[in-house]
Amino acid sequence: MACHATGVENAPRLGDRQAWKPLVDEGQDTLTAHAWVGVRGMPARGGQPGLSLEEFARATAYMARAAGGDWQDPDADMLAEIEEEIAERLASLTQGK
């Protein structure tokens, strides 16, 4: 959250609808999974390795809502979709090496 509060390393600032729009448009499962793994200069789990997936997904949904997205806190089905996307993302990163 610290990076999104200040815009460090071009992180989209909390509440910046224009900056968040393309990210929100990726979809809740995709954006959350990619951020969990690490993406665009953001460290995995936002640099907080002690977070559970549910905690991380709730924080991501909060930031999306602050920027005008209509994401809900993740339920069991959404968490399963995120986990699936995480597996796909990790596989694609492994194949790219």
N, CA, C and O atoms as a GROMACS GRO file, in nm:
protein
  388
    1MET      N    1   0.082  -0.119   0.000
    1MET     CA    2   0.000   0.000   0.000
    1MET      C    3   0.086   0.126   0.000
    1MET      O    4   0.047   0.228  -0.057
    2ALA      N    5   0.202   0.119   0.063
    2ALA     CA    6   0.288   0.237   0.072
    2ALA      C    7   0.323   0.289  -0.067
    2ALA      O    8   0.325   0.410  -0.090
    3CYS      N    9   0.352   0.199  -0.158
    3CYS     CA   10   0.388   0.241  -0.294
    3CYS      C   11   0.269   0.306  -0.364
    3CYS      O   12   0.286   0.403  -0.438
    4HIS      N   13   0.150   0.252  -0.342
    4HIS     CA   14   0.031   0.306  -0.408
    4HIS      C   15  -0.016   0.436  -0.343
    4HIS      O   16  -0.091   0.512  -0.404
    5ALA      N   17   0.027   0.462  -0.222
    5ALA     CA   18  -0.007   0.589  -0.156
    5ALA      C   19   0.080   0.702  -0.210
    5ALA      O   20   0.036   0.817  -0.215
    6THR      N   21   0.202   0.670  -0.250
    6THR     CA   22   0.297   0.774  -0.291
    6THR      C   23   0.330   0.774  -0.439
    6THR      O   24   0.384   0.872  -0.491
    7GLY      N   25   0.298   0.664  -0.509
    7GLY     CA   26   0.330   0.656  -0.652
    7GLY      C   27   0.474   0.615  -0.680
    7GLY      O   28   0.524   0.637  -0.790
    8VAL      N   29   0.539   0.556  -0.582
    8VAL     CA   30   0.677   0.510  -0.598
    8VAL      C   31   0.688   0.416  -0.717
    8VAL      O   32   0.601   0.331  -0.737
    9GLU      N   33   0.794   0.430  -0.796
    9GLU     CA   34   0.819   0.342  -0.911
    9GLU      C   35   0.701   0.337  -1.008
    9GLU      O   36   0.676   0.233  -1.070
   10ASN      N   37   0.631   0.448  -1.021
   10ASN     CA   38   0.515   0.458  -1.111
   10ASN      C   39   0.398   0.370  -1.070
   10ASN      O   40   0.314   0.336  -1.154
   11ALA      N   41   0.391   0.334  -0.944
   11ALA     CA   42   0.275   0.258  -0.895
   11ALA      C   43   0.151   0.346  -0.909
   11ALA      O   44   0.156   0.465  -0.876
   12PRO      N   45   0.040   0.291  -0.959
   12PRO     CA   46  -0.081   0.373  -0.968
   12PRO      C   47  -0.126   0.416  -0.828
   12PRO      O   48  -0.141   0.333  -0.739
   13ARG      N   49  -0.147   0.544  -0.812
   13ARG     CA   50  -0.184   0.597  -0.681
   13ARG      C   51  -0.327   0.558  -0.644
   13ARG      O   52  -0.416   0.553  -0.729
   14LEU      N   53  -0.347   0.532  -0.517
   14LEU     CA   54  -0.478   0.496  -0.465
   14LEU      C   55  -0.578   0.604  -0.506
   14LEU      O   56  -0.557   0.723  -0.481
   15GLY      N   57  -0.687   0.561  -0.568
   15GLY     CA   58  -0.793   0.652  -0.607
   15GLY      C   59  -0.777   0.716  -0.744
   15GLY      O   60  -0.867   0.788  -0.789
   16ASP      N   61  -0.666   0.692  -0.811
   16ASP     CA   62  -0.642   0.750  -0.944
   16ASP      C   63  -0.715   0.667  -1.049
   16ASP      O   64  -0.662   0.566  -1.097
   17ARG      N   65  -0.835   0.708  -1.083
   17ARG     CA   66  -0.920   0.631  -1.174
   17ARG      C   67  -0.854   0.607  -1.309
   17ARG      O   68  -0.863   0.497  -1.364
   18GLN      N   69  -0.789   0.708  -1.362
   18GLN     CA   70  -0.727   0.694  -1.495
   18GLN      C   71  -0.614   0.591  -1.493
   18GLN      O   72  -0.604   0.509  -1.584
   19ALA      N   73  -0.532   0.595  -1.392
   19ALA     CA   74  -0.420   0.501  -1.383
   19ALA      C   75  -0.467   0.358  -1.356
   19ALA      O   76  -0.407   0.263  -1.407
   20TRP      N   77  -0.572   0.344  -1.278
   20TRP     CA   78  -0.621   0.211  -1.241
   20TRP      C   79  -0.712   0.148  -1.345
   20TRP      O   80  -0.726   0.026  -1.347
   21LYS      N   81  -0.774   0.229  -1.432
   21LYS     CA   82  -0.873   0.175  -1.525
   21LYS      C   83  -0.821   0.056  -1.606
   21LYS      O   84  -0.888  -0.048  -1.608
   22PRO      N   85  -0.705   0.066  -1.673
   22PRO     CA   86  -0.660  -0.051  -1.750
   22PRO      C   87  -0.629  -0.172  -1.661
   22PRO      O   88  -0.641  -0.287  -1.705
   23LEU      N   89  -0.591  -0.147  -1.539
   23LEU     CA   90  -0.563  -0.258  -1.447
   23LEU      C   91  -0.692  -0.324  -1.402
   23LEU      O   92  -0.701  -0.447  -1.399
   24VAL      N   93  -0.791  -0.243  -1.366
   24VAL     CA   94  -0.921  -0.296  -1.326
   24VAL      C   95  -0.982  -0.374  -1.441
   24VAL      O   96  -1.046  -0.478  -1.421
   25ASP      N   97  -0.963  -0.322  -1.563
   25ASP     CA   98  -1.018  -0.389  -1.681
   25ASP      C   99  -0.956  -0.526  -1.707
   25ASP      O  100  -1.014  -0.608  -1.779
   26GLU      N  101  -0.838  -0.554  -1.650
   26GLU     CA  102  -0.777  -0.687  -1.665
   26GLU      C  103  -0.863  -0.793  -1.598
   26GLU      O  104  -0.859  -0.910  -1.638
   27GLY      N  105  -0.939  -0.754  -1.499
   27GLY     CA  106  -1.022  -0.848  -1.425
   27GLY      C  107  -0.963  -0.876  -1.288
   27GLY      O  108  -0.842  -0.874  -1.269
   28GLN      N  109  -1.052  -0.903  -1.194
   28GLN     CA  110  -1.009  -0.922  -1.056
   28GLN      C  111  -0.916  -1.041  -1.039
   28GLN      O  112  -0.814  -1.031  -0.970
   29ASP      N  113  -0.949  -1.153  -1.103
   29ASP     CA  114  -0.864  -1.270  -1.086
   29ASP      C  115  -0.727  -1.249  -1.150
   29ASP      O  116  -0.625  -1.286  -1.091
   30THR      N  117  -0.724  -1.190  -1.268
   30THR     CA  118  -0.597  -1.171  -1.339
   30THR      C  119  -0.507  -1.071  -1.268
   30THR      O  120  -0.391  -1.101  -1.240
   31LEU      N  121  -0.559  -0.954  -1.238
   31LEU     CA  122  -0.475  -0.852  -1.174
   31LEU      C  123  -0.426  -0.899  -1.038
   31LEU      O  124  -0.309  -0.882  -1.005
   32THR      N  125  -0.514  -0.959  -0.959
   32THR     CA  126  -0.475  -1.005  -0.826
   32THR      C  127  -0.368  -1.112  -0.836
   32THR      O  128  -0.270  -1.109  -0.761
   33ALA      N  129  -0.385  -1.206  -0.927
   33ALA     CA  130  -0.286  -1.314  -0.943
   33ALA      C  131  -0.152  -1.260  -0.988
   33ALA      O  132  -0.048  -1.300  -0.935
   34HIS      N  133  -0.153  -1.170  -1.085
   34HIS     CA  134  -0.026  -1.116  -1.136
   34HIS      C  135   0.044  -1.034  -1.028
   34HIS      O  136   0.167  -1.041  -1.015
   35ALA      N  137  -0.032  -0.959  -0.951
   35ALA     CA  138   0.028  -0.881  -0.843
   35ALA      C  139   0.081  -0.973  -0.732
   35ALA      O  140   0.182  -0.944  -0.668
   36TRP      N  141   0.011  -1.084  -0.709
   36TRP     CA  142   0.055  -1.182  -0.608
   36TRP      C  143   0.192  -1.238  -0.647
   36TRP      O  144   0.279  -1.257  -0.562
   37VAL      N  145   0.209  -1.266  -0.776
   37VAL     CA  146   0.334  -1.324  -0.826
   37VAL      C  147   0.442  -1.217  -0.840
   37VAL      O  148   0.561  -1.246  -0.826
   38GLY      N  149   0.400  -1.094  -0.867
   38GLY     CA  150   0.491  -0.984  -0.893
   38GLY      C  151   0.480  -0.942  -1.038
   38GLY      O  152   0.487  -1.025  -1.128
   39VAL      N  153   0.462  -0.812  -1.060
   39VAL     CA  154   0.439  -0.765  -1.196
   39VAL      C  155   0.479  -0.617  -1.208
   39VAL      O  156   0.465  -0.541  -1.112
   40ARG      N  157   0.530  -0.579  -1.326
   40ARG     CA  158   0.561  -0.439  -1.357
   40ARG      C  159   0.639  -0.370  -1.246
   40ARG      O  160   0.604  -0.258  -1.207
   41GLY      N  161   0.740  -0.431  -1.195
   41GLY     CA  162   0.822  -0.369  -1.091
   41GLY      C  163   0.768  -0.386  -0.950
   41GLY      O  164   0.835  -0.351  -0.853
   42MET      N  165   0.648  -0.441  -0.938
   42MET     CA  166   0.592  -0.466  -0.805
   42MET      C  167   0.641  -0.601  -0.755
   42MET      O  168   0.629  -0.701  -0.825
   43PRO      N  169   0.695  -0.604  -0.635
   43PRO     CA  170   0.740  -0.733  -0.583
   43PRO      C  171   0.622  -0.824  -0.553
   43PRO      O  172   0.510  -0.778  -0.530
   44ALA      N  173   0.648  -0.952  -0.552
   44ALA     CA  174   0.544  -1.049  -0.519
   44ALA      C  175   0.479  -1.012  -0.386
   44ALA      O  176   0.546  -0.971  -0.290
   45ARG      N  177   0.347  -1.026  -0.382
   45ARG     CA  178   0.268  -0.999  -0.262
   45ARG      C  179   0.287  -0.855  -0.212
   45ARG      O  180   0.268  -0.827  -0.093
   46GLY      N  181   0.324  -0.767  -0.302
   46GLY     CA  182   0.344  -0.628  -0.263
   46GLY      C  183   0.457  -0.612  -0.163
   46GLY      O  184   0.462  -0.514  -0.088
   47GLY      N  185   0.549  -0.709  -0.162
   47GLY     CA  186   0.661  -0.703  -0.069
   47GLY      C  187   0.625  -0.746   0.072
   47GLY      O  188   0.702  -0.725   0.166
   48GLN      N  189   0.506  -0.805   0.088
   48GLN     CA  190   0.459  -0.849   0.220
   48GLN      C  191   0.440  -1.001   0.219
   48GLN      O  192   0.326  -1.047   0.205
   49PRO      N  193   0.546  -1.079   0.233
   49PRO     CA  194   0.536  -1.224   0.219
   49PRO      C  195   0.448  -1.292   0.323
   49PRO      O  196   0.408  -1.407   0.304
   50GLY      N  197   0.417  -1.225   0.432
   50GLY     CA  198   0.334  -1.286   0.536
   50GLY      C  199   0.184  -1.279   0.508
   50GLY      O  200   0.106  -1.337   0.583
   51LEU      N  201   0.144  -1.208   0.403
   51LEU     CA  202   0.002  -1.197   0.372
   51LEU      C  203  -0.054  -1.328   0.317
   51LEU      O  204   0.012  -1.398   0.240
   52SER      N  205  -0.176  -1.358   0.357
   52SER     CA  206  -0.245  -1.471   0.296
   52SER      C  207  -0.302  -1.424   0.163
   52SER      O  208  -0.314  -1.304   0.139
   53LEU      N  209  -0.336  -1.517   0.076
   53LEU     CA  210  -0.396  -1.480  -0.051
   53LEU      C  211  -0.526  -1.403  -0.028
   53LEU      O  212  -0.552  -1.305  -0.099
   54GLU      N  213  -0.606  -1.444   0.068
   54GLU     CA  214  -0.732  -1.374   0.094
   54GLU      C  215  -0.707  -1.230   0.138
   54GLU      O  216  -0.774  -1.138   0.091
   55GLU      N  217  -0.611  -1.210   0.227
   55GLU     CA  218  -0.580  -1.073   0.272
   55GLU      C  219  -0.532  -0.988   0.155
   55GLU      O  220  -0.574  -0.873   0.139
   56PHE      N  221  -0.444  -1.045   0.073
   56PHE     CA  222  -0.391  -0.973  -0.041
   56PHE      C  223  -0.502  -0.940  -0.141
   56PHE      O  224  -0.508  -0.828  -0.194
   57ALA      N  225  -0.589  -1.037  -0.167
   57ALA     CA  226  -0.699  -1.016  -0.262
   57ALA      C  227  -0.798  -0.912  -0.211
   57ALA      O  228  -0.854  -0.836  -0.290
   58ARG      N  229  -0.820  -0.909  -0.082
   58ARG     CA  230  -0.908  -0.806  -0.024
   58ARG      C  231  -0.847  -0.667  -0.041
   58ARG      O  232  -0.917  -0.572  -0.074
   59ALA      N  233  -0.716  -0.656  -0.018
   59ALA     CA  234  -0.649  -0.527  -0.035
   59ALA      C  235  -0.653  -0.482  -0.180
   59ALA      O  236  -0.673  -0.364  -0.208
   60THR      N  237  -0.634  -0.575  -0.272
   60THR     CA  238  -0.640  -0.542  -0.415
   60THR      C  239  -0.780  -0.496  -0.453
   60THR      O  240  -0.795  -0.399  -0.527
   61ALA      N  241  -0.882  -0.564  -0.402
   61ALA     CA  242  -1.020  -0.524  -0.430
   61ALA      C  243  -1.049  -0.385  -0.372
   61ALA      O  244  -1.117  -0.305  -0.435
   62TYR      N  245  -0.998  -0.358  -0.255
   62TYR     CA  246  -1.015  -0.226  -0.193
   62TYR      C  247  -0.956  -0.117  -0.282
   62TYR      O  248  -1.020  -0.014  -0.305
   63MET      N  249  -0.835  -0.139  -0.332
   63MET     CA  250  -0.771  -0.039  -0.418
   63MET      C  251  -0.847  -0.022  -0.549
   63MET      O  252  -0.858   0.090  -0.600
   64ALA      N  253  -0.897  -0.131  -0.604
   64ALA     CA  254  -0.976  -0.122  -0.727
   64ALA      C  255  -1.104  -0.042  -0.703
   64ALA      O  256  -1.142   0.041  -0.785
   65ARG      N  257  -1.170  -0.067  -0.591
   65ARG     CA  258  -1.292   0.009  -0.558
   65ARG      C  259  -1.262   0.157  -0.538
   65ARG      O  260  -1.341   0.243  -0.579
   66ALA      N  261  -1.148   0.187  -0.476
   66ALA     CA  262  -1.110   0.327  -0.453
   66ALA      C  263  -1.091   0.401  -0.585
   66ALA      O  264  -1.098   0.524  -0.589
   67ALA      N  265  -1.065   0.327  -0.692
   67ALA     CA  266  -1.045   0.386  -0.824
   67ALA      C  267  -1.168   0.372  -0.912
   67ALA      O  268  -1.161   0.392  -1.033
   68GLY      N  269  -1.281   0.336  -0.853
   68GLY     CA  270  -1.405   0.329  -0.929
   68GLY      C  271  -1.446   0.191  -0.976
   68GLY      O  272  -1.551   0.176  -1.038
   69GLY      N  273  -1.364   0.090  -0.948
   69GLY     CA  274  -1.400  -0.046  -0.986
   69GLY      C  275  -1.512  -0.098  -0.898
   69GLY      O  276  -1.537  -0.045  -0.789
   70ASP      N  277  -1.580  -0.202  -0.945
   70ASP     CA  278  -1.691  -0.258  -0.867
   70ASP      C  279  -1.656  -0.395  -0.808
   70ASP      O  280  -1.743  -0.479  -0.788
   71TRP      N  281  -1.528  -0.417  -0.782
   71TRP     CA  282  -1.484  -0.545  -0.729
   71TRP      C  283  -1.535  -0.563  -0.586
   71TRP      O  284  -1.539  -0.469  -0.507
   72GLN      N  285  -1.573  -0.686  -0.557
   72GLN     CA  286  -1.616  -0.723  -0.423
   72GLN      C  287  -1.500  -0.794  -0.352
   72GLN      O  288  -1.408  -0.845  -0.417
   73ASP      N  289  -1.505  -0.798  -0.220
   73ASP     CA  290  -1.408  -0.880  -0.149
   73ASP      C  291  -1.423  -1.022  -0.199
   73ASP      O  292  -1.535  -1.068  -0.221
   74PRO      N  293  -1.313  -1.093  -0.216
   74PRO     CA  294  -1.319  -1.225  -0.279
   74PRO      C  295  -1.390  -1.328  -0.193
   74PRO      O  296  -1.366  -1.339  -0.072
   75ASP      N  297  -1.477  -1.405  -0.258
   75ASP     CA  298  -1.539  -1.520  -0.193
   75ASP      C  299  -1.459  -1.644  -0.234
   75ASP      O  300  -1.357  -1.632  -0.302
   76ALA      N  301  -1.505  -1.760  -0.192
   76ALA     CA  302  -1.431  -1.884  -0.221
   76ALA      C  303  -1.415  -1.907  -0.371
   76ALA      O  304  -1.309  -1.951  -0.416
   77ASP      N  305  -1.518  -1.876  -0.449
   77ASP     CA  306  -1.510  -1.896  -0.594
   77ASP      C  307  -1.405  -1.805  -0.656
   77ASP      O  308  -1.326  -1.848  -0.740
   78MET      N  309  -1.404  -1.677  -0.615
   78MET     CA  310  -1.305  -1.583  -0.670
   78MET      C  311  -1.164  -1.624  -0.628
   78MET      O  312  -1.071  -1.615  -0.708
   79LEU      N  313  -1.147  -1.667  -0.504
   79LEU     CA  314  -1.015  -1.711  -0.459
   79LEU      C  315  -0.968  -1.830  -0.543
   79LEU      O  316  -0.849  -1.840  -0.575
   80ALA      N  317  -1.058  -1.920  -0.578
   80ALA     CA  318  -1.022  -2.034  -0.663
   80ALA      C  319  -0.980  -1.986  -0.802
   80ALA      O  320  -0.884  -2.038  -0.859
   81GLU      N  321  -1.051  -1.888  -0.856
   81GLU     CA  322  -1.014  -1.833  -0.986
   81GLU      C  323  -0.876  -1.766  -0.980
   81GLU      O  324  -0.796  -1.779  -1.072
   82ILE      N  325  -0.851  -1.694  -0.872
   82ILE     CA  326  -0.721  -1.629  -0.854
   82ILE      C  327  -0.611  -1.734  -0.845
   82ILE      O  328  -0.506  -1.720  -0.908
   83GLU      N  329  -0.634  -1.840  -0.768
   83GLU     CA  330  -0.534  -1.946  -0.755
   83GLU      C  331  -0.505  -2.011  -0.890
   83GLU      O  332  -0.390  -2.043  -0.920
   84GLU      N  333  -0.608  -2.030  -0.971
   84GLU     CA  334  -0.590  -2.086  -1.105
   84GLU      C  335  -0.503  -1.994  -1.191
   84GLU      O  336  -0.413  -2.039  -1.262
   85GLU      N  337  -0.532  -1.866  -1.184
   85GLU     CA  338  -0.455  -1.768  -1.261
   85GLU      C  339  -0.311  -1.759  -1.212
   85GLU      O  340  -0.219  -1.741  -1.292
   86ILE      N  341  -0.290  -1.772  -1.081
   86ILE     CA  342  -0.155  -1.774  -1.026
   86ILE      C  343  -0.076  -1.890  -1.087
   86ILE      O  344   0.038  -1.873  -1.130
   87ALA      N  345  -0.137  -2.007  -1.089
   87ALA     CA  346  -0.070  -2.126  -1.145
   87ALA      C  347  -0.035  -2.103  -1.292
   87ALA      O  348   0.075  -2.137  -1.336
   88GLU      N  349  -0.129  -2.046  -1.368
   88GLU     CA  350  -0.103  -2.019  -1.509
   88GLU      C  351   0.008  -1.917  -1.526
   88GLU      O  352   0.095  -1.932  -1.613
   89ARG      N  353   0.006  -1.814  -1.444
   89ARG     CA  354   0.109  -1.709  -1.452
   89ARG      C  355   0.247  -1.766  -1.418
   89ARG      O  356   0.344  -1.738  -1.488
   90LEU      N  357   0.255  -1.844  -1.314
   90LEU     CA  358   0.383  -1.904  -1.276
   90LEU      C  359   0.433  -1.997  -1.386
   90LEU      O  360   0.553  -1.999  -1.416
   91ALA      N  361   0.344  -2.074  -1.446
   91ALA     CA  362   0.383  -2.162  -1.554
   91ALA      C  363   0.435  -2.083  -1.674
   91ALA      O  364   0.534  -2.122  -1.736
   92SER      N  365   0.370  -1.973  -1.706
   92SER     CA  366   0.413  -1.892  -1.820
   92SER      C  367   0.547  -1.826  -1.792
   92SER      O  368   0.628  -1.811  -1.884
   93LEU      N  369   0.573  -1.788  -1.671
   93LEU     CA  370   0.702  -1.727  -1.635
   93LEU      C  371   0.813  -1.832  -1.641
   93LEU      O  372   0.924  -1.802  -1.685
   94THR      N  373   0.781  -1.953  -1.597
   94THR     CA  374   0.880  -2.062  -1.599
   94THR      C  375   0.914  -2.101  -1.742
   94THR      O  376   1.030  -2.128  -1.773
   95GLN      N  377   0.813  -2.103  -1.829
   95GLN     CA  378   0.836  -2.139  -1.970
   95GLN      C  379   0.918  -2.033  -2.042
   95GLN      O  380   0.990  -2.064  -2.136
   96GLY      N  381   0.906  -1.908  -1.998
   96GLY     CA  382   0.977  -1.799  -2.063
   96GLY      C  383   1.124  -1.794  -2.031
   96GLY      O  384   1.198  -1.717  -2.091
   97LYS      N  385   1.168  -1.877  -1.937
   97LYS     CA  386   1.311  -1.874  -1.896
   97LYS      C  387   1.392  -1.973  -1.975
   97LYS      O  388   1.513  -1.984  -1.954
   0.00000   0.00000   0.00000
